[in-house]
Amino acid sequence: MMNHNAIYKLYPNVITIDDTEGATDKDGKKVTIDQELVDAWVDPNAYQELRAREYPPVADYLDAIVKADDLQVQKYIDDCLAVKAKYPKGK
């Protein structure tokens, strides 16, 4: 399967991508893709999805606020900071 995000970022003239047929421009002409370049591309925003999967539920934070439980609030904050440290921006 082709890395569509990488192709769109590296080849702004690409309009459509088909995993079997390849990439084409606005005129339907095939665009030659350098697969090594595509394979080497790293999504600078990949950390966002990784973080979102591991953040604790917001309900935990709201529960702590409602109960005025400072320890629970701090645990929530610490858990979020641990996820941020695990998946830093731009890595």
N, C-alpha and C positions, 0 to 999 in steps of 0.2 A: 504494500500500500504506500502511496506517495505521501510525503509530508506536505499537505496543502498549505498550512500556515507558512512554512519556510518558503515555498515556491511563490506565494503571493507577496511575501515581504521582499524576496530577492529579485523577483521579476515583476515589476509593477505593470508591465504591459499584458500580463496573463489575465484573461477574463474567465476562462473555464478550465477545469482540471478533471480529467477522467483517469482513473487508476489504470485502465487498460489502454486507452487511446493517447494519453499524455495531455500536455497543456496547449491551449490555443489562445491567440490574441483576439482583439475585437473584430478582425476580419475573417476569423476562422482558420487562420494560418497556424501551423504547428510551431511552437516555441521550443527551441533546443534547450534542455535543462542540463546543467552540470550537476550530476548526482552527488559527487563528492562535496561540492559546495552546499548542497541541500542537506546532506547528512551531517555536515559540520555545524550547521546553523543551530543556535540555541535560542529558544524563545525567552526574551528578557522579562516576560510577564508570567512565566510558568509558576513562579513562586505563589502567585495569587490563588490559583486553584489548589495547590498543595496545602497552603495555609487554611483555606476555607474548609477543607475536609477534616482538618485536625483541631480547629478551634473548638473550645467547649461551647455547649449550647448557651445562647443569650439568656434563656430562661433561668439558668443557674445564677447569672449576675442579677437579674431582676428579683429573683427570690431572695438573694442576699440583701439587696437594697430594701425590699419591703420589710424584711426581718431586722433591718439595721444590724446585720451581722458583719462587722468589720473584718473578721478573720475569713469568712466565706468570700467577701468582696476581694480581699487580698489574694486568696487562692485563685480566684478567677483571673485576676490580673496577672499573677505569676504564671498560670497555665498559658495565657495568651502570649506572654513574653517568651516563654519557652518555645512555642510554635514559631514565633517570629525569628528567634535565634536559630532554630533548626532549618528554616527556609528563608534566608536573607534575600533582600531585593537584589536583582541582577546576578543571581547565581544559578 
